[in-house]
Amino acid sequence: MMKADATRTANVEKHIQALHTTLKITAAEEAQWANVAQTMRGSAIELDKAIDKREANIGSATAVDDLKAYGDIAQAHVDSVKRLAAAFSPLYSAMSDDQKKVADGVFAQRPHANKKVAKAMN
């Protein structure tokens, strides 16, 4: 589990750095960005805990136990998205219109929107 946690932590750090670059965070936005990044890190830890708990019981869990554990993982994800939205909102308000367009595409989670974002970044 520790190796998986380390891998997930590394992936979160890569994602944070990629977002920082993609969103073109300015020096004036760094303090707000730091809050977003810390929120992402904290959420990843909470999600790791829920995943680790499920994986620790995988051999002995009943179907009901497994469903509850999956519900805990899903709830951790929901909670993390809400925390991220709250942390991201002040940063988004401070962004330029161009940055907002990129952010809108990044967070849209639609394949065609992400292609437009990728094209805009090139």
C-alpha positions in Angstrom: 0.0 0.0 0.0 2.8 2.4 0.8 4.2 2.0 -2.7 0.8 2.7 -4.2 0.4 5.8 -1.9 3.8 7.0 -3.0 2.8 6.6 -6.6 -0.5 8.4 -6.1 1.4 11.2 -4.3 3.8 11.6 -7.1 0.9 11.6 -9.6 -0.8 14.4 -7.6 2.4 16.4 -7.6 2.7 16.0 -11.4 -0.9 17.0 -11.8 -0.5 20.1 -9.6 2.6 21.1 -11.6 0.8 20.4 -15.0 -2.1 22.6 -13.9 0.1 25.3 -12.7 1.8 25.4 -16.1 -1.4 25.0 -18.1 -3.3 27.7 -16.2 -0.2 30.0 -16.5 -0.4 30.9 -12.8 1.2 34.3 -12.3 3.3 35.5 -9.4 0.3 37.5 -8.2 -1.8 34.4 -8.1 0.8 32.2 -6.3 -0.7 32.5 -2.8 -4.2 31.5 -4.1 -2.6 28.7 -6.1 -0.8 27.5 -3.0 -4.2 27.0 -1.4 -5.5 25.1 -4.4 -2.4 22.9 -4.4 -2.6 22.2 -0.7 -6.3 21.3 -1.1 -5.5 18.9 -3.8 -2.8 17.3 -1.6 -5.1 17.0 1.3 -7.8 15.5 -0.8 -5.4 13.0 -2.2 -4.5 11.9 1.3 -8.1 11.4 2.3 -8.8 9.4 -0.8 -5.7 7.3 -0.2 -6.9 6.5 3.3 -10.3 5.3 1.9 -8.6 3.3 -0.8 -6.1 1.7 1.6 -8.9 0.8 4.0 -10.8 -1.0 1.2 -7.6 -2.7 0.0 -6.7 -3.9 3.5 -9.9 -5.8 3.8 -10.2 -7.0 0.2 -9.6 -10.7 1.2 -12.1 -10.8 4.1 -14.7 -8.3 3.1 -18.2 -9.3 2.4 -20.1 -7.9 -0.6 -21.8 -5.4 1.8 -18.4 -4.5 3.3 -17.0 -3.9 -0.2 -20.0 -1.8 -1.2 -19.6 0.4 1.9 -15.9 0.8 1.3 -16.6 1.8 -2.3 -19.1 4.3 -0.9 -16.5 5.7 1.4 -14.1 6.1 -1.6 -16.9 7.8 -3.7 -17.7 10.1 -0.8 -14.1 11.1 -0.3 -14.0 12.0 -4.0 -17.2 14.0 -3.7 -15.9 15.8 -0.7 -12.6 16.6 -2.4 -14.3 18.0 -5.5 -16.3 20.3 -3.2 -13.2 21.4 -1.3 -11.4 22.0 -4.6 -14.2 24.1 -6.0 -14.2 26.3 -2.9 -10.4 26.7 -3.0 -10.3 27.3 -6.8 -13.1 29.9 -6.8 -11.0 32.9 -5.5 -8.2 32.0 -7.8 -10.5 31.7 -10.8 -12.0 35.2 -9.9 -8.5 36.7 -10.1 -7.5 35.1 -13.4 -7.4 36.8 -16.7 -10.1 36.1 -19.3 -7.6 34.0 -21.2 -6.7 31.9 -18.1 -10.4 31.5 -17.4 -11.0 30.1 -20.8 -8.2 27.6 -20.3 -9.5 26.6 -16.9 -13.0 26.2 -18.3 -11.7 23.8 -20.8 -9.4 21.9 -18.4 -12.2 21.4 -15.9 -15.0 20.7 -18.4 -14.0 17.0 -18.7 -15.3 16.8 -22.2 -13.0 15.3 -24.8 -13.8 18.0 -27.4 -13.2 20.8 -24.9 -9.9 19.2 -23.9 -8.8 19.1 -27.6 -9.5 22.8 -27.9 -7.5 23.5 -24.8 -4.6 21.4 -26.1 -4.8 23.3 -29.4 -4.9 26.6 -27.6 -1.8 25.8 -25.5 0.2 24.9 -28.6 
